[in-house]
Amino acid sequence: MAVRHKLIERPRDEVWAVLADSARYGDWVVGTDRSWAQQGQWPEEGASLGYTVRLCGRTLSGHTHVRRCEPPAILELEVDSGPLGTARIALDLREWGGDTLVLLDEHPLRGPAGLLHNPLADALGQLRNRLMLSRLAKTVAAASPREEGAD
């Protein structure tokens, strides 16, 4: 199980705005080459988007489904990576002063990824999620730059 956290120096509504924009999914989700809306209104419960990943010269497709959405605090996704199986990604956004503490919990659900889950997979998941939270912070900062002289 890969659980990470990051303090993003922006208000929770600004972080949520990035998560709620399906066009920005590839900006913060590590490995995603591009994404597009498939069903429903992202990120409402039941909505989904498609995505592609480039890996070792191949392009793979997958789908992400919203399983739980409580704006602007909770977003739980089920990522279907086809032959690799599915994973749960849960994001919990907590107000922390004027900033946002983001808790990210990811773990395999079904398929080979779940069967092959081991300490090495956890270590790789930790690295991936650290990068994903860093990319989320950079995407939020680029979407809502602070004024000069602001804290």
C-alpha positions in Angstrom: 0.0 0.0 0.0 1.4 3.4 -1.0 0.3 6.2 1.2 1.9 9.6 0.9 1.2 13.2 1.9 2.2 16.7 0.7 1.5 20.2 1.9 0.5 22.3 -1.1 0.8 26.0 -0.4 -2.5 26.9 -2.0 -6.1 26.9 -0.7 -8.0 23.7 -1.0 -10.4 25.1 -3.6 -7.4 25.7 -5.9 -6.1 22.2 -5.5 -9.6 20.8 -6.1 -10.0 22.9 -9.3 -7.0 21.0 -10.8 -8.4 17.6 -9.7 -11.8 18.5 -11.1 -10.4 19.3 -14.5 -10.3 16.1 -16.6 -8.0 17.9 -19.2 -5.4 18.3 -16.5 -5.4 14.6 -15.4 -2.2 13.9 -17.4 -0.5 16.9 -15.9 -0.4 15.4 -12.4 -0.9 11.6 -12.9 2.6 10.1 -13.5 2.8 8.1 -16.7 -0.3 9.5 -18.4 0.4 10.8 -21.9 -3.1 12.2 -22.6 -6.6 11.9 -21.3 -10.2 12.6 -22.5 -13.7 12.5 -21.0 -15.6 9.3 -21.6 -18.8 9.3 -19.5 -20.5 11.6 -17.2 -19.3 15.0 -15.8 -15.9 14.7 -14.3 -15.4 14.3 -11.3 -18.9 13.4 -10.4 -19.4 9.9 -9.0 -19.7 7.4 -11.9 -17.9 9.7 -14.4 -14.9 8.2 -16.3 -12.1 9.3 -18.5 -9.8 7.5 -20.9 -6.0 7.9 -20.9 -3.0 6.6 -22.7 0.4 5.7 -21.3 3.6 5.3 -23.2 5.8 2.5 -21.9 8.8 1.1 -23.6 7.8 2.4 -27.0 4.3 1.1 -26.7 1.1 3.1 -26.1 -1.4 1.5 -23.7 -4.9 2.7 -22.9 -6.9 2.6 -19.7 -9.8 4.1 -18.0 -10.3 5.9 -14.7 -13.7 5.8 -12.9 -14.8 8.1 -10.1 -16.0 5.9 -7.2 -16.5 8.7 -4.6 -16.6 12.5 -4.9 -17.1 14.9 -2.0 -16.0 18.3 -3.3 -13.7 19.9 -2.3 -12.3 17.3 0.1 -12.5 13.7 -1.2 -11.8 12.1 -4.6 -11.6 8.3 -4.9 -10.7 6.8 -8.3 -10.5 3.3 -9.7 -7.9 3.1 -12.4 -8.3 0.3 -14.9 -5.0 -0.5 -16.6 -6.4 -3.3 -18.7 -4.1 -6.4 -18.5 -2.3 -5.0 -15.4 -5.5 -4.8 -13.4 -7.1 -2.1 -11.3 -6.0 0.2 -8.5 -7.7 2.5 -6.1 -6.4 6.0 -5.8 -7.9 8.1 -2.9 -7.1 11.8 -2.5 -8.1 13.5 0.8 -7.7 17.3 0.8 -7.5 18.9 4.2 -7.4 22.6 5.0 -4.1 23.4 6.7 -4.2 27.1 7.6 -4.4 28.7 4.2 -2.8 25.7 2.6 -3.9 22.2 1.7 -2.6 18.9 3.1 -3.1 16.2 0.4 -3.2 12.6 1.5 -2.8 10.1 -1.3 -3.6 6.4 -0.8 -3.1 4.0 -3.7 -3.3 0.3 -3.7 -4.0 -2.5 -6.2 -7.5 -4.0 -6.3 -7.8 -6.6 -9.0 -5.6 -8.4 -11.6 -1.9 -9.1 -11.7 -0.9 -5.9 -9.9 -2.8 -7.2 -6.9 -1.4 -10.7 -7.1 2.2 -9.4 -7.5 1.9 -6.9 -4.7 5.0 -7.0 -2.6 7.5 -4.7 -0.7 9.3 -3.8 -4.0 6.0 -2.8 -5.6 5.3 -0.7 -2.5 8.6 1.0 -2.8 8.1 1.8 -6.4 4.6 3.0 -5.6 6.0 5.4 -2.9 8.4 6.9 -5.5 5.6 7.2 -8.1 3.2 8.8 -5.6 5.9 11.3 -4.4 6.3 12.4 -8.0 2.6 12.5 -8.5 2.1 14.8 -5.5 4.9 17.0 -6.6 3.4 17.3 -10.1 0.0 18.1 -8.6 1.6 20.9 -6.5 3.3 22.3 -9.6 0.1 22.1 -11.7 -1.8 23.9 -9.0 0.9 26.6 -8.6 1.0 27.2 -12.4 -2.8 27.4 -12.5 -3.0 30.0 -9.7 0.2 31.9 -9.3 0.5 33.9 -6.1 0.8 37.7 -6.3 4.1 39.2 -5.5 4.5 39.9 -1.8 2.0 37.2 -0.8 3.1 34.7 1.8 
